Amino acid sequence: MKLSVVIPVYNEKGTVATIVDRVEGVAGVDKEIIIVDDGSTDGTRDVLKEIAANRSHVKVILKEANCGKGASLREGETM
């Protein structure tokens, strides 16, 4: 079974790596993690690029403008 998780983030530099680690900690399923950055300005994008570079099952979408959580979830679902 494959589990796809969409995580919308906005200015989550200090927490996004922990969130990804917790999702990865779920045992017994193949995982795809889609993180949608909703125009962060605090360095979250740099953290996401580092995470994605080291984990092939993590996909990152970087949006230029903040459009809200709902829009980010919908965009992640289209991946």
MOPAC internal coordinates of N, CA, C and O (Angstrom, degrees):
PM7 1SCF
backbone

  N    0.0000 0     0.00 0     0.00 0    0    0    0
  C    1.4407 1     0.00 0     0.00 0    1    0    0
  C    1.5252 1   109.04 1     0.00 0    2    1    0
  O    1.2310 1   120.71 1   -39.16 1    3    2    1
  N    1.3271 1   116.25 1   140.84 1    3    2    1
  C    1.4587 1   120.74 1   178.49 1    5    3    2
  C    1.5251 1   109.28 1  -111.24 1    6    5    3
  O    1.2310 1   121.10 1   -47.30 1    7    6    5
  N    1.3201 1   115.51 1   132.70 1    7    6    5
  C    1.4549 1   122.76 1   178.56 1    9    7    6
  C    1.5221 1   108.58 1  -107.99 1   10    9    7
  O    1.2310 1   120.58 1   -58.70 1   11   10    9
  N    1.3265 1   116.50 1   121.30 1   11   10    9
  C    1.4622 1   121.17 1   174.89 1   13   11   10
  C    1.5195 1   108.08 1  -106.25 1   14   13   11
  O    1.2310 1   120.92 1   -52.70 1   15   14   13
  N    1.3187 1   115.85 1   127.30 1   15   14   13
  C    1.4582 1   121.71 1  -178.49 1   17   15   14
  C    1.5208 1   108.21 1  -121.37 1   18   17   15
  O    1.2310 1   120.62 1   -54.28 1   19   18   17
  N    1.3251 1   116.42 1   125.72 1   19   18   17
  C    1.4623 1   121.83 1   175.82 1   21   19   18
  C    1.5229 1   107.47 1  -103.08 1   22   21   19
  O    1.2310 1   121.01 1   -54.87 1   23   22   21
  N    1.3285 1   115.68 1   125.13 1   23   22   21
  C    1.4596 1   121.13 1  -178.86 1   25   23   22
  C    1.5287 1   108.59 1  -120.70 1   26   25   23
  O    1.2310 1   120.21 1   -71.74 1   27   26   25
  N    1.3426 1   117.21 1   108.26 1   27   26   25
  C    1.4619 1   119.06 1   174.62 1   29   27   26
  C    1.5302 1   108.84 1   -82.31 1   30   29   27
  O    1.2310 1   120.29 1   -43.26 1   31   30   29
  N    1.3270 1   117.05 1   136.74 1   31   30   29
  C    1.4661 1   119.94 1   179.57 1   33   31   30
  C    1.5219 1   110.42 1  -134.67 1   34   33   31
  O    1.2310 1   121.70 1   -30.73 1   35   34   33
  N    1.3224 1   114.34 1   149.27 1   35   34   33
  C    1.4628 1   121.85 1   173.50 1   37   35   34
  C    1.5248 1   107.66 1  -148.04 1   38   37   35
  O    1.2310 1   120.79 1   -64.82 1   39   38   37
  N    1.3202 1   116.10 1   115.18 1   39   38   37
  C    1.4669 1   122.56 1  -178.95 1   41   39   38
  C    1.5348 1   111.81 1    52.16 1   42   41   39
  O    1.2310 1   121.03 1  -123.49 1   43   42   41
  N    1.3302 1   115.64 1    56.51 1   43   42   41
  C    1.4662 1   123.23 1  -178.74 1   45   43   42
  C    1.5226 1   111.63 1  -116.17 1   46   45   43
  O    1.2310 1   120.20 1  -147.18 1   47   46   45
  N    1.3205 1   117.23 1    32.82 1   47   46   45
  C    1.4671 1   121.48 1  -176.70 1   49   47   46
  C    1.5305 1   112.33 1   -50.95 1   50   49   47
  O    1.2310 1   120.43 1   137.90 1   51   50   49
  N    1.3079 1   116.78 1   -42.10 1   51   50   49
  C    1.4580 1   120.42 1  -175.38 1   53   51   50
  C    1.5129 1   115.54 1   -80.08 1   54   53   51
  O    1.2310 1   119.71 1   168.67 1   55   54   53
  N    1.3383 1   118.17 1   -11.33 1   55   54   53
  C    1.4646 1   119.65 1  -174.42 1   57   55   54
  C    1.5262 1   115.49 1  -124.03 1   58   57   55
  O    1.2310 1   119.71 1   162.54 1   59   58   57
  N    1.3296 1   118.15 1   -17.46 1   59   58   57
  C    1.4632 1   119.65 1  -170.92 1   61   59   58
  C    1.5284 1   112.67 1   -63.44 1   62   61   59
  O    1.2310 1   119.19 1   142.93 1   63   62   61
  N    1.3150 1   119.14 1   -37.07 1   63   62   61
  C    1.4712 1   120.32 1   179.38 1   65   63   62
  C    1.5256 1   110.59 1   -64.95 1   66   65   63
  O    1.2310 1   120.10 1   141.30 1   67   66   65
  N    1.3216 1   117.41 1   -38.70 1   67   66   65
  C    1.4684 1   121.43 1   177.76 1   69   67   66
  C    1.5218 1   110.68 1   -64.72 1   70   69   67
  O    1.2310 1   120.48 1   138.57 1   71   70   69
  N    1.3165 1   116.70 1   -41.43 1   71   70   69
  C    1.4634 1   120.87 1   178.67 1   73   71   70
  C    1.5275 1   110.32 1   -60.35 1   74   73   71
  O    1.2310 1   120.48 1   133.01 1   75   74   73
  N    1.3209 1   116.69 1   -46.99 1   75   74   73
  C    1.4684 1   120.89 1   179.67 1   77   75   74
  C    1.5301 1   109.99 1   -62.56 1   78   77   75
  O    1.2310 1   119.88 1   136.56 1   79   78   77
  N    1.3121 1   117.84 1   -43.44 1   79   78   77
  C    1.4661 1   121.17 1   178.66 1   81   79   78
  C    1.5264 1   111.36 1   -59.18 1   82   81   79
  O    1.2310 1   120.18 1   139.87 1   83   82   81
  N    1.3137 1   117.25 1   -40.13 1   83   82   81
  C    1.4758 1   120.33 1  -179.83 1   85   83   82
  C    1.5208 1   111.69 1   -67.90 1   86   85   83
  O    1.2310 1   120.23 1   140.23 1   87   86   85
  N    1.3214 1   117.16 1   -39.77 1   87   86   85
  C    1.4666 1   119.58 1   176.88 1   89   87   86
  C    1.5221 1   109.43 1   -65.30 1   90   89   87
  O    1.2310 1   120.35 1   138.11 1   91   90   89
  N    1.3187 1   116.93 1   -41.89 1   91   90   89
  C    1.4631 1   120.13 1   178.70 1   93   91   90
  C    1.5228 1   111.90 1   -64.41 1   94   93   91
  O    1.2310 1   120.11 1   155.83 1   95   94   93
  N    1.3109 1   117.39 1   -24.17 1   95   94   93
  C    1.4582 1   121.30 1  -179.17 1   97   95   94
  C    1.5182 1   114.56 1   -73.44 1   98   97   95
  O    1.2310 1   120.03 1   169.58 1   99   98   97
  N    1.3202 1   117.55 1   -10.42 1   99   98   97
  C    1.4617 1   120.94 1   177.42 1  101   99   98
  C    1.5247 1   107.91 1   -69.10 1  102  101   99
  O    1.2310 1   120.73 1   -60.26 1  103  102  101
  N    1.3064 1   116.21 1   119.74 1  103  102  101
  C    1.4666 1   121.29 1  -174.85 1  105  103  102
  C    1.5268 1   111.43 1   -90.43 1  106  105  103
  O    1.2310 1   121.45 1   -26.50 1  107  106  105
  N    1.3165 1   114.84 1   153.50 1  107  106  105
  C    1.4536 1   121.38 1   170.08 1  109  107  106
  C    1.5171 1   116.84 1    88.40 1  110  109  107
  O    1.2310 1   119.89 1  -176.77 1  111  110  109
  N    1.3229 1   117.82 1     3.23 1  111  110  109
  C    1.4621 1   119.58 1   178.21 1  113  111  110
  C    1.5214 1   110.14 1  -136.38 1  114  113  111
  O    1.2310 1   121.39 1   -32.78 1  115  114  113
  N    1.3250 1   114.95 1   147.22 1  115  114  113
  C    1.4576 1   121.63 1   172.83 1  117  115  114
  C    1.5280 1   106.57 1   -77.23 1  118  117  115
  O    1.2310 1   120.13 1   -48.22 1  119  118  117
  N    1.3247 1   117.35 1   131.78 1  119  118  117
  C    1.4535 1   120.51 1  -173.36 1  121  119  118
  C    1.5205 1   113.34 1  -116.31 1  122  121  119
  O    1.2310 1   121.61 1   -34.54 1  123  122  121
  N    1.3256 1   114.52 1   145.46 1  123  122  121
  C    1.4548 1   123.61 1   168.23 1  125  123  122
  C    1.5245 1   104.98 1  -126.28 1  126  125  123
  O    1.2310 1   120.54 1   -55.72 1  127  126  125
  N    1.3276 1   116.58 1   124.28 1  127  126  125
  C    1.4587 1   120.84 1  -179.35 1  129  127  126
  C    1.5212 1   107.83 1  -114.14 1  130  129  127
  O    1.2310 1   121.18 1   -58.13 1  131  130  129
  N    1.3176 1   115.34 1   121.87 1  131  130  129
  C    1.4613 1   121.81 1   179.35 1  133  131  130
  C    1.5219 1   107.20 1  -113.48 1  134  133  131
  O    1.2310 1   120.87 1   -62.46 1  135  134  133
  N    1.3262 1   115.95 1   117.54 1  135  134  133
  C    1.4574 1   120.60 1  -179.12 1  137  135  134
  C    1.5199 1   107.85 1  -110.83 1  138  137  135
  O    1.2310 1   120.98 1   -54.23 1  139  138  137
  N    1.3273 1   115.74 1   125.77 1  139  138  137
  C    1.4615 1   121.26 1   179.86 1  141  139  138
  C    1.5269 1   107.94 1  -110.58 1  142  141  139
  O    1.2310 1   121.02 1   -68.61 1  143  142  141
  N    1.3271 1   115.65 1   111.39 1  143  142  141
  C    1.4591 1   120.60 1   176.72 1  145  143  142
  C    1.5241 1   108.58 1   -85.98 1  146  145  143
  O    1.2310 1   121.04 1   -56.72 1  147  146  145
  N    1.3162 1   115.62 1   123.28 1  147  146  145
  C    1.4624 1   122.21 1  -173.47 1  149  147  146
  C    1.5284 1   111.91 1   -97.34 1  150  149  147
  O    1.2310 1   120.84 1  -127.98 1  151  150  149
  N    1.3408 1   115.99 1    52.02 1  151  150  149
  C    1.4568 1   120.87 1   176.02 1  153  151  150
  C    1.5154 1   114.63 1    80.78 1  154  153  151
  O    1.2310 1   119.96 1  -145.91 1  155  154  153
  N    1.3219 1   117.69 1    34.09 1  155  154  153
  C    1.4697 1   120.99 1  -179.06 1  157  155  154
  C    1.5218 1   111.91 1   -58.51 1  158  157  155
  O    1.2310 1   121.47 1   -30.08 1  159  158  157
  N    1.3409 1   114.79 1   149.92 1  159  158  157
  C    1.4620 1   121.24 1  -179.48 1  161  159  158
  C    1.5260 1   112.66 1  -125.25 1  162  161  159
  O    1.2310 1   120.13 1  -173.10 1  163  162  161
  N    1.3338 1   117.35 1     6.90 1  163  162  161
  C    1.4700 1   120.64 1  -172.81 1  165  163  162
  C    1.5237 1   114.52 1  -106.96 1  166  165  163
  O    1.2310 1   119.44 1  -170.93 1  167  166  165
  N    1.3294 1   118.67 1     9.07 1  167  166  165
  C    1.4584 1   120.88 1  -177.41 1  169  167  166
  C    1.5168 1   113.71 1   101.59 1  170  169  167
  O    1.2310 1   120.31 1  -179.41 1  171  170  169
  N    1.3194 1   117.02 1     0.59 1  171  170  169
  C    1.4672 1   120.95 1   177.67 1  173  171  170
  C    1.5229 1   110.97 1   -56.34 1  174  173  171
  O    1.2310 1   120.06 1   140.76 1  175  174  173
  N    1.3104 1   117.49 1   -39.24 1  175  174  173
  C    1.4660 1   121.61 1  -177.94 1  177  175  174
  C    1.5225 1   111.81 1   -60.09 1  178  177  175
  O    1.2310 1   120.34 1   140.06 1  179  178  177
  N    1.3204 1   116.96 1   -39.94 1  179  178  177
  C    1.4643 1   120.26 1   178.53 1  181  179  178
  C    1.5201 1   110.97 1   -64.20 1  182  181  179
  O    1.2310 1   120.51 1   138.69 1  183  182  181
  N    1.3261 1   116.63 1   -41.31 1  183  182  181
  C    1.4674 1   121.08 1   177.99 1  185  183  182
  C    1.5220 1   109.61 1   -63.21 1  186  185  183
  O    1.2310 1   120.14 1   136.25 1  187  186  185
  N    1.3256 1   117.33 1   -43.75 1  187  186  185
  C    1.4659 1   121.27 1  -179.49 1  189  187  186
  C    1.5227 1   112.01 1   -63.38 1  190  189  187
  O    1.2310 1   120.46 1   138.87 1  191  190  189
  N    1.3165 1   116.73 1   -41.13 1  191  190  189
  C    1.4696 1   119.80 1   178.35 1  193  191  190
  C    1.5216 1   110.85 1   -61.88 1  194  193  191
  O    1.2310 1   120.37 1   140.56 1  195  194  193
  N    1.3182 1   116.89 1   -39.44 1  195  194  193
  C    1.4638 1   120.99 1   178.31 1  197  195  194
  C    1.5245 1   111.10 1   -66.62 1  198  197  195
  O    1.2310 1   120.51 1   136.18 1  199  198  197
  N    1.3238 1   116.63 1   -43.82 1  199  198  197
  C    1.4682 1   120.87 1   178.60 1  201  199  198
  C    1.5280 1   110.05 1   -60.51 1  202  201  199
  O    1.2310 1   120.14 1   131.11 1  203  202  201
  N    1.3293 1   117.35 1   -48.89 1  203  202  201
  C    1.4672 1   121.44 1  -177.09 1  205  203  202
  C    1.5224 1   112.21 1   -65.83 1  206  205  203
  O    1.2310 1   120.12 1   147.64 1  207  206  205
  N    1.3184 1   117.38 1   -32.36 1  207  206  205
  C    1.4655 1   120.74 1  -179.35 1  209  207  206
  C    1.5207 1   111.84 1   -66.19 1  210  209  207
  O    1.2310 1   120.14 1   153.34 1  211  210  209
  N    1.3190 1   117.34 1   -26.66 1  211  210  209
  C    1.4624 1   121.67 1  -175.61 1  213  211  210
  C    1.5231 1   114.09 1  -104.64 1  214  213  211
  O    1.2310 1   119.96 1   177.04 1  215  214  213
  N    1.3244 1   117.68 1    -2.96 1  215  214  213
  C    1.4704 1   120.41 1  -175.26 1  217  215  214
  C    1.5270 1   109.06 1  -138.65 1  218  217  215
  O    1.2310 1   120.76 1   -72.21 1  219  218  217
  N    1.3100 1   116.16 1   107.79 1  219  218  217
  C    1.4672 1   120.53 1  -174.24 1  221  219  218
  C    1.5286 1   113.16 1   -67.88 1  222  221  219
  O    1.2310 1   119.38 1   159.11 1  223  222  221
  N    1.3103 1   118.79 1   -20.89 1  223  222  221
  C    1.4662 1   121.99 1  -179.29 1  225  223  222
  C    1.5336 1   112.52 1   -86.99 1  226  225  223
  O    1.2310 1   120.20 1  -178.09 1  227  226  225
  N    1.3418 1   117.22 1     1.91 1  227  226  225
  C    1.4651 1   121.88 1   178.57 1  229  227  226
  C    1.5244 1   109.04 1  -105.69 1  230  229  227
  O    1.2310 1   121.10 1   -55.47 1  231  230  229
  N    1.3218 1   115.50 1   124.53 1  231  230  229
  C    1.4588 1   121.99 1   176.32 1  233  231  230
  C    1.5256 1   107.63 1  -112.68 1  234  233  231
  O    1.2310 1   120.68 1   -39.11 1  235  234  233
  N    1.3255 1   116.31 1   140.89 1  235  234  233
  C    1.4608 1   121.12 1  -178.39 1  237  235  234
  C    1.5222 1   109.73 1  -124.26 1  238  237  235
  O    1.2310 1   121.05 1   -47.06 1  239  238  237
  N    1.3167 1   115.59 1   132.94 1  239  238  237
  C    1.4596 1   122.77 1   173.18 1  241  239  238
  C    1.5243 1   106.35 1  -113.39 1  242  241  239
  O    1.2310 1   120.54 1   -54.93 1  243  242  241
  N    1.3286 1   116.57 1   125.07 1  243  242  241
  C    1.4624 1   121.54 1   179.57 1  245  243  242
  C    1.5239 1   108.98 1  -108.48 1  246  245  243
  O    1.2310 1   120.70 1   -70.03 1  247  246  245
  N    1.3241 1   116.26 1   109.97 1  247  246  245
  C    1.4641 1   121.04 1   178.23 1  249  247  246
  C    1.5224 1   109.12 1   -92.13 1  250  249  247
  O    1.2310 1   120.45 1   -36.28 1  251  250  249
  N    1.3097 1   116.75 1   143.72 1  251  250  249
  C    1.4641 1   121.29 1  -178.36 1  253  251  250
  C    1.5224 1   112.61 1   -77.46 1  254  253  251
  O    1.2310 1   119.99 1   145.13 1  255  254  253
  N    1.3174 1   117.63 1   -34.87 1  255  254  253
  C    1.4623 1   121.19 1  -176.83 1  257  255  254
  C    1.5207 1   110.39 1  -118.00 1  258  257  255
  O    1.2310 1   120.82 1   -29.04 1  259  258  257
  N    1.3136 1   116.04 1   150.96 1  259  258  257
  C    1.4553 1   121.75 1   176.57 1  261  259  258
  C    1.5228 1   108.22 1   -78.93 1  262  261  259
  O    1.2310 1   121.21 1   -63.24 1  263  262  261
  N    1.3387 1   115.29 1   116.76 1  263  262  261
  C    1.4669 1   120.90 1  -177.74 1  265  263  262
  C    1.5204 1   112.53 1  -116.02 1  266  265  263
  O    1.2310 1   120.15 1   178.58 1  267  266  265
  N    1.3244 1   117.32 1    -1.42 1  267  266  265
  C    1.4569 1   120.94 1   178.40 1  269  267  266
  C    1.5182 1   113.21 1   102.41 1  270  269  267
  O    1.2310 1   121.93 1   -18.76 1  271  270  269
  N    1.3365 1   113.92 1   161.24 1  271  270  269
  C    1.4644 1   121.24 1  -176.52 1  273  271  270
  C    1.5249 1   112.48 1   -62.50 1  274  273  271
  O    1.2310 1   120.13 1   136.85 1  275  274  273
  N    1.3332 1   117.36 1   -43.15 1  275  274  273
  C    1.4606 1   120.66 1  -178.85 1  277  275  274
  C    1.5163 1   112.53 1   -59.99 1  278  277  275
  O    1.2310 1   120.70 1   134.45 1  279  278  277
  N    1.3193 1   116.27 1   -45.55 1  279  278  277
  C    1.4681 1   120.58 1   179.22 1  281  279  278
  C    1.5196 1   110.84 1   -63.43 1  282  281  279
  O    1.2310 1   120.52 1   141.63 1  283  282  281
  N    1.3223 1   116.62 1   -38.37 1  283  282  281
  C    1.4694 1   120.18 1   179.28 1  285  283  282
  C    1.5199 1   111.18 1   -67.46 1  286  285  283
  O    1.2310 1   120.12 1   139.13 1  287  286  285
  N    1.3256 1   117.38 1   -40.87 1  287  286  285
  C    1.4655 1   120.34 1   177.38 1  289  287  286
  C    1.5251 1   110.59 1   -62.32 1  290  289  287
  O    1.2310 1   120.46 1   134.90 1  291  290  289
  N    1.3128 1   116.72 1   -45.10 1  291  290  289
  C    1.4766 1   119.98 1   179.52 1  293  291  290
  C    1.5223 1   111.23 1   -61.81 1  294  293  291
  O    1.2310 1   120.42 1   138.83 1  295  294  293
  N    1.3159 1   116.81 1   -41.17 1  295  294  293
  C    1.4640 1   119.60 1   179.35 1  297  295  294
  C    1.5263 1   110.71 1   -64.85 1  298  297  295
  O    1.2310 1   120.14 1   139.55 1  299  298  297
  N    1.3152 1   117.34 1   -40.45 1  299  298  297
  C    1.4610 1   120.97 1   178.59 1  301  299  298
  C    1.5157 1   112.66 1   -65.20 1  302  301  299
  O    1.2310 1   120.31 1   146.01 1  303  302  301
  N    1.3211 1   117.02 1   -33.99 1  303  302  301
  C    1.4644 1   121.24 1   179.52 1  305  303  302
  C    1.5202 1   112.34 1   -67.26 1  306  305  303
  O    1.2310 1   119.81 1   158.39 1  307  306  305
  N    1.3151 1   117.97 1   -21.61 1  307  306  305
  C    1.4656 1   120.64 1  -178.73 1  309  307  306
  C    1.5209 1   112.49 1   -81.14 1  310  309  307
  O    1.2310 1   119.72 1   171.76 1  311  310  309
  N    1.3058 1   118.13 1    -8.24 1  311  310  309
  C    1.4718 1   121.72 1  -178.90 1  313  311  310
  C    1.5097 1   110.38 1   -70.54 1  314  313  311
  O    1.2310 1   120.10 1   180.00 1  315  314  313

